[in-house]
Amino acid sequence: MQDVVSSGRLRVGAEIAFFRAVDRFPNCSVGVADDVPLRLTLLDDGAAVIPLDPHAPPRAGGWVIRDPEAVAQVALQLAMLLAESKPLAVAGRAPIELAPREALIVRLLSAGLTDEAIGRRLKIADRTVRRIVAHLLAKLGVDSRFELAVECARRNLV
């Protein structure tokens, strides 16, 4: 699936979660552009979707196109929009920096240490470790410790 969305839509929490979920699948990409005149979604080589309302959530419905020539035209338009867009992974994100202790905790989590082991090593309470990890999950917009480690590595934070 390929999609291009307006950067203005990334301010809605549920929309961000939807597009991030799509962007994580293999062979799927979501681009973000400041001015998207029409939202186009290419599901696969045989189907495309044009939403009824380009500003409505994806669940609002749309027209499914299956004609090969029309799908090819949608793919061409989408390719042009994607070429000029930013990847979802970097669009609209302010640069994030980790404090030295946060970076150390992420490195220790990545090495497989438990909260208790990290607490012992850093001479802090395991409850403090859990609080810092929860803060980092929210800060980076991820749902699990694994995703936290992957996202930090992808952003070269650790």
Residue pairs with C-beta under 8 A, 6 or more apart in sequence:
1 22
1 25
1 27
1 28
1 29
1 41
1 42
1 43
1 44
2 28
2 29
2 30
2 31
2 41
2 42
2 78
2 82
3 19
3 22
3 29
3 30
3 31
3 39
3 40
3 41
3 42
3 78
4 30
4 31
4 32
4 33
4 36
4 39
4 40
4 78
4 81
4 82
4 85
5 15
5 19
5 30
5 31
5 32
5 33
5 36
5 39
5 88
6 32
6 33
6 34
6 35
6 36
6 39
6 54
6 55
7 32
7 33
7 34
7 91
7 92
9 15
9 19
9 55
10 16
10 19
10 32
10 91
10 92
14 57
15 57
16 141
18 57
18 58
19 30
19 88
20 88
20 141
22 28
22 30
23 29
23 30
23 87
23 88
23 89
29 82
29 87
29 88
30 87
30 88
31 81
31 82
31 85
31 86
31 87
31 88
31 91
32 85
32 86
32 87
32 88
32 91
32 92
33 81
33 84
33 85
33 86
36 54
36 81
38 50
38 54
39 50
39 51
39 54
40 48
40 49
40 50
40 74
40 77
40 78
40 81
41 48
41 49
41 50
41 51
41 58
41 62
41 78
42 48
42 71
42 74
42 75
42 78
43 49
45 71
45 75
46 66
46 68
46 71
47 64
47 65
47 66
47 71
48 64
48 65
48 70
48 71
48 74
48 75
48 78
49 62
49 63
49 64
49 65
50 62
50 63
50 65
50 74
51 58
51 60
51 61
51 62
52 60
52 61
52 62
52 63
53 60
65 71
65 74
85 91
89 154
96 139
96 140
96 155
96 157
97 157
98 106
98 136
98 152
98 157
98 158
101 122
101 132
102 132
102 135
102 136
103 152
103 157
103 158
104 122
105 118
105 122
105 129
105 132
105 133
105 136
106 136
106 148
106 149
106 152
106 157
106 158
107 158
108 117
108 118
108 121
108 122
109 118
109 133
109 145
109 148
109 149
110 149
110 152
110 153
110 158
113 121
115 126
115 129
115 130
115 133
116 126
116 129
118 126
118 129
119 125
119 126
119 128
119 129
122 129
133 145
133 148
136 148
137 143
137 144
137 145
137 148
140 148
140 151
140 152
140 155
141 151
142 148
142 150
142 151
152 158
